Amino acid sequence: MVNETRDYISIVILFCVNLVNNIDRFTIAGVLPEVQSYYDINDSMGGMIQTVFLISFMIASPICGYLGDRFNRKYIMMVGMVIWLICVCGSTFIPGNLFPLFLVLRSLVGIGEASYVNICPTMISDMFTTDKRTRVYMLFYLAVPVGSGLGYIISSNVASLTGYWQWGVRVTGIGGVIALLALLFLVYEPERGAADKVEGKESVRRTTSYMKDLRILLRCPTYVVTTMGYTCLIFVSGTLTWWMPTIIEYSAAWTRGYASIKQLPSSFKNQTGIIFGLLTTAGGIIGVLLGNIIAQCFLYGWLGQWSKTKRGHLIAAGLGAMIATPCLLALFTLGHKSEILTWVLVGISCTGLCFNWSLNVEVFNQVVAPERRSTAFSYVTLVSHLFGDASGPYIIGAISDSIKSGHVDSPEWDYKSLAYASLLAPFMMAASTLLYLLAAILFKRDAANLERQMTSHIRNDDKKAAYSLDIWSDDCLDNTSKF
């Protein structure tokens, strides 16, 4: 660790920023049926709310990544949070006949979020050395499942108490103001590569163009393949968190013989939001912790010498995706037969989906140099959201509308259309599993290359060895790396 007291204070504040971010991201999902009724929109437009937010999030991410590698990261994050606060609160005052304006403001929320989602991980990598960084990332990314679950619980219950869905969204603004003030006064800007210097590694800090940085990233197979695996997973997690509460309500209305979900008791809707939020939170916490424990088992050979490998992070991420695949298939084919079965499958799926949250970041840290990490994270954000949860909710909603067309408007076909459309999810998770395991095969060579580039005293024979095509053994890493 570079400076223990300041680093601990900073990580607590950055955790809170990440928590507020994820709470807000899922507040709309917690009141989605009410929003659809208020603006009189169908499933496609319901999914579009998330899509437009993520489009601006993606567009802003490379810009924030470029700035984050070159300017003060703390100030960039603060500007982003101000934009976020204005747009979140402003969107709740849009009347029911101005849905396009509501979409515009929800999209601009993405600009604010992009500023700190892409920069926080790079600041942490400069505060903590490799032996502590995995555990710190684990704690930092616990904000994702906790925030997601709280988003559903807070928005649905505040909306129920006040009678207005808008208050379920506005409440996150209070937390945002507190987080902004804490960021201003308590977080410091670490030197880029500071933690690596503590470990005796010195980054080769050459002045390179932005396009050259991109070419270097594209020539790193581990970076590219891991991003692809993460994208498949984000497609699934984004669509699941967006549509699952609605699917459950349609299923309940159908099995109870109601003509519309409006006939469901408000107590059931509140209960659904609370249970889904708690399962998302619990599954996420267990998934993040379990993913890191499994990674540590492989990294340190806790299961025996045969299991010791530097590829532990990627193997654990692949196992999480593998666990979620059959559970999602069962969820969308058998879930309507039992509410208990539905909740069990949702919990296990959320657990598997959350294995990778902190693991991905540490993989990228081990194959990407400090001076281009913000850029690297920004393009992971761009690609994963463009082909993941930005397009996912809309695609599932559009497929659902297509299936539902020609059938009687009823809870039965509302449920079946969304459930059938969501069967795309387990196939995406199977692809994610294969991609993570492929990245594990490629990882050793790319990590060894970066290790040599960041070592102050490099022998000529080491430079040649860095391009070895032996991607199967850990010998190279064992001789050159202690991470």
N, C-alpha and C positions, 0 to 999 in steps of 0.2 A: 504494500500500500504506500502511496506517495505521501500523504499527509492525513493521518488517521482521523482526527477530530473533524476537520473540514470535509473529508470524504464521506464520513458517516452522515453528517448533517445534510450534505448535498444529495446523497442517495435517497434519504427520507423524503426530501422535497420533490425530487424527480419522480419518486414513486407516487406521491400525491398528485402530481401533474398528470402522470399516466393513468391514474385511477379516475380522475375527473374526466379525462378524455374518453375513456371507455364507458363510463357511466352515461355520458351524453350520447355516445354513438348508438346506444341501444334503448334510449328513452322512447324514441318514435316507435320502435318495434313493440314496446310494451303497451302502446295505445293505438296500434295500427288500425284495428277495426273502427275505432272512434274517428281517427283521422280520415279514413276512407269514407265514412258516412258524412263527416263534416264537409268535405270537399266533393262528395259524390263522384268518387273515382273507382275504377275496377282494379283487378289484381295486377295488371301490367303497370298501371300508374302508381299503384302501391309500391311495387318493386322499384319504380323509377325514382322514388324519393331517395333511396339508398344509392342508386346508380349515379345520380347527378352529384351527390355529395362526394362520391369516390372519384368521379371524373376530375373535379377540381383538385381533389387531394392528390391524384396522380400527376396532373399537370404541374402542380406546385412543388411536388417532391424533388424532381431533378434540379429545379432552381434553388430550393433550400439546401440540397446536397452540395451544389456548387458553392453557394455562399458559406455553408458550414465548414468547408475545407479551407476557406480563405479568410474569413472574418470572425468576429467575436460571436460565438455560438449562443451565449446567454442572451445577448440583446436580440438576436434573430428570434429566439424562442419567445421573448417577451412581446415583440411586435405581433407575432402569430397569435398569442393568447388574447391580445386586445381585439384583434379581428374576430377571433372565435367568439368572444363574449358578446360583441355587438350583434353578430349574425344569429347566434343561438336565441338570444332574447328577442331580437327583432322579428324572427320568423313566427313567434307565437302570437303576434298581433295582426297577422294577415287574415282578412275576412274570407268567408267560404267561397266567394265568387272570384277570388284572385289566386287560384292554385298555382299558376305559372310563377307569380311573384314569390310564393312560398317555396317553390322549387329553387328559385334563384338564390334566396337567402340560405337555404339548407345546403346548396352547393358551395357557397362561399365559406361555410363552416370548415370545409375541407382544406382551405388555404391555411387557416390557423392551425389545424391539427398537423398538417404536413411539416410545419416549422419545427415542432418538437419531437414528433415521432421518428424523424430521420436523424435528429441531432443528439437526443438523449443517449442512445447506445454508444455513440462515439465519445461523449464526455466520460461515460462510465469506463470505457476501455482505457482512457488516459488517467483515470484515478486509481484503478486497481490492477495489480499484477495478475498474471495468468492463473496462479494457484488459488486466488480468491475470486477471480472474475466470474467463474461459472456459478458459484453460489450467490454472488451479488446479482447477476442477471436472473437467476432463479427467483430471488426475492422481488426484483424489479418487475418481472413479467407476471408475477402473481396478480398484479393490478389488472391484467387483461380479463381473466375469468371472474375475479371479484367485482370489477367494474361492470362487466357485462351482466352478471347476475343482479347487481344492485340497480342497474339501469332499468331492467324489467320490473323489479319489485317497487322501486321508488316511483317510477312514472305511472304504473298501473294503480298503485294505492293512493298516491296524491291526487290523481285524476278522479278516482272514486270518491275520495273524501271531499273534494272541492266541487265535483260535478263538471269540471272542465278539463279536457285533456291538455290544454295549454299549460296549466300549472304543473303538470307532470314533467314538462320539458323545461320550464323556467327555473325549477329548483336547482338544477345543476349550475346555473349562473352564480349562485352564492358561493359554492365551492370553488368555482373558477376565479372569483375575485380574491379569495383567501390564498389560493395557489399562486396567483400572479404576484401578490405582495411578498409571499415567502420566497419566490424565485428571485425577486428584485434584491432582497436584503440578505438572504442566507446562502445562496448558491454562488460559487466562484467558477471562473473560467480556467480549466486546467491547461497546461502546456500540451500540445499535441505530441504524442509519443512518450510522455513522461513516465508512464508505468513500464514501457518497454526499456527505457534507459536504466531503470532500477534493476531490471533483470540482466543488464549487461549487453543489451542489444541496441544498436544504433540504426535508426532508419536512414536509408539512402535518400536524402531529401533533395532531389533534383527538381528544378522548375520545369514542369511539363504542361503541355496544353490540355485543355479539357477533353479534346477528341483523343489525344494519346492516352489519357487516363481510361477512357471508355474502351479503347482497343486493348489495353492491358487487362482490364476486367474480363472482356470477352474471350481472351486467350487463357483464362483460368477455368479449366473444365469443372472443377469442384464448385466454383461460384455459380456457373451457368446451370449445372444440373441440379444443385440444391435449390436454386431459385425456382426452377421448373417444378420440383417436388413440392415446394412450399406453396406455389401458385395453385396446384391442384387441391391442396388441403384448404387453402383460403377460400376457394370456390365453394367447397362443401360447408365449412364453418360459417361463411357469410350467409349462404342460403338457408342453412339450418336455423341459425339464430333469428333470421328475419321472418321466416314463414312458419316455424314450428308451433308457436303459440296459436296462430290462426288455424293451422291444420288440426290441432287438438280441439279447438272450439267447434270447428265444423264436424269433427268426428263425434263429439259429445251431442251436438244438436241432432245429428242423423240417428245415432243409436237410441236417443230418447224420444224420437218421433216428432221433433219440433219442425215447424215449417221454415224457421229462420234462426240464426244464431242470436237474434235480438230477443228471442224467447228464453234464452239461457238466463238463469238467475245471476244477478250481479255478484253474488257471493261466489259462484262457480268461476266467473271470470277473474275475480281477485285471487281465488285459490290457485287457478291455473298460472297466473303471473308469478305468484309467490313460489309455487313448487318448481316451475321452470327456472326461475331466477336462482333458487337455492341449489337445484341440480347443476345448473351451469357453473355456479360459484364453487360448489363442492367438487364437481367433476374436474373443473379447471385447476383447482388447488392440488387435488390428488394427482392429476395428470402432470402438472409442472414438477411436483416433488418426485413422483415416480419416474418420470422421464430422466430427471437428473440423477436419481439413485441408480437407475439402470446404466446410464452413461458412465457413472463413477465405477460401477462394477467392471465394466470393460476397460476403462482407462487404467485402473489400478490392479486388475486381475483378482478381484475379490472372490470370484467363482473358481479360481484356480489359474495357474500360469497359462493354460491353454486359452483362456478368455482375454488375456491382456492385450490390448490394442489401442492405438491412438485414434482409431475410428469410432470410439464409443459414442460420441454425440450423434453421429449419423445413423449408427445401428439402432440406437434408442428411438430416434425420430421415425425410422422405418417401422419399428415394432409398434409404435403408437398408431401409425396409419393402418397397419395390418389388423390391429385389434378393432378399429372403428369400422372397417369394411363390412364384415358380415352383420354387425349390429345395425348398421344403417339399412342394409338390404332387408333385414327382418322388420325393422321399424316401419318402413313404408309399404310392406306387404301384409304384415300381421298386426300392426299397431291398433287398428280399429276393433280388434277382437277383445281387447282388455286394456283398461286404463292403467292398471298396475304394470302390465307388460310394456306399455308405451313409456312409462316413466323410467323403468329399469333400463330399457334400451337407450333412452335419451341420456341417462346418466353415464352409462358405459361409453357411448359414442363421444360425449363431451370429454371424458377422461382421455380417450385415445387421441382425440383431436388436439389436446393441449400438451402432449408430450414435448412438442418441438419448440415451444415459444422461446425459451432461453437457449436452447441447443443451437438453433440456426445462427444466432448472433455470434456465439463463440466460434463456430465453424468459420464464419466470414472473417472474424478477427485473426484467425490462424492462417488464412490464405490471402489476405488483403493488407497492404502496407498502411500505416496510420494516416499518411498524408492524403489518401484517397478513400478512406472508410466512409465518410459522409456521402460521397458520390456513390459508393457501392451500395450503401443502405438505401439511398434514394431510389436507385433503379430496381432494387428488390421490391420496394414499395410500389413503384410504378407498374412493374410487370405483374406482380402478384395480385394487385387490385384491379388492374385493367382486365386481366383474364380470369380473375377470381371473384371477389365479392362485389365488384362494381357491376360486372355483367351478370353474375350468377342470379341474384334475386329477380332481375328483369327477365332473364332467359326462362327461369322456372315459372314466373308469372305468365309469360307469353305462351309457353307450352300448355300451362294450365287453362288459359283462356281458349286455346285452340281445341283442347280435349273437351272442354265444357260446352263449346258451341254446338248447337243442335240438340242439346239435352235440356230437360226441364230444369229451371232454376230451383235448386233444392240443396239442403245441406249435404245430402248424399253425394251429389255430383260436384258440389264445391269441394268436399273432402277428397273424393276419388281423383278429381282432376289434378289437385295439388300433390297428392300422394304419388300418383303415376308419374307426374313431371319430376318429382324429387328422386325417382329411381336412378336418375343420372348420377346422384351423389356417390353411391358405393363404387361405381366404375371409376370415378375420378379418384377415389381413395386408393383403389387398387393400383392405379397409375402412380400415385404419390409414393406408395410403398416401394415400387420398383425403382423409381428415380432416386429415392433416398439411399437405397442399397447400392445403386450404381455410383452415386456420389461417394459412398464409403470406400469403394474400390479405387476411385480416382484421388482421394484425399491425400494419401501419403506423399505423393510426388509434389503436389502443389504446396503443401505445408512445408516440406523440406526446402523447396525453392525460396519461399519467403524467409525461412529461418536463415538461410545463407546470405540472402540480400541484406538482412538486418544485423548480421554479425560484423563487428568492427574489423576483425582480422580474418580475411578470407584468403585461403591459399588457392593457387591456380587450379590444382587438381580438384578442389572442392567445387569450383565454378563449373568444371566439366561434369562432375558427378551430379550436379543439381538438375541436369537434364536427362537423368537416367530414366529409361522406360519401364523399369521394374516397379510395377504398381501393386504388387501382391504382398510383399513382406514389409515388416516394420523396422527392418535392420537400419535403414537409412535414418529414420527418425530417432531410433534408439541411440545412435552414435552422435547425433547433432542437436537433439532437442530434449529439453526437460519439461516441456509443457504437457 
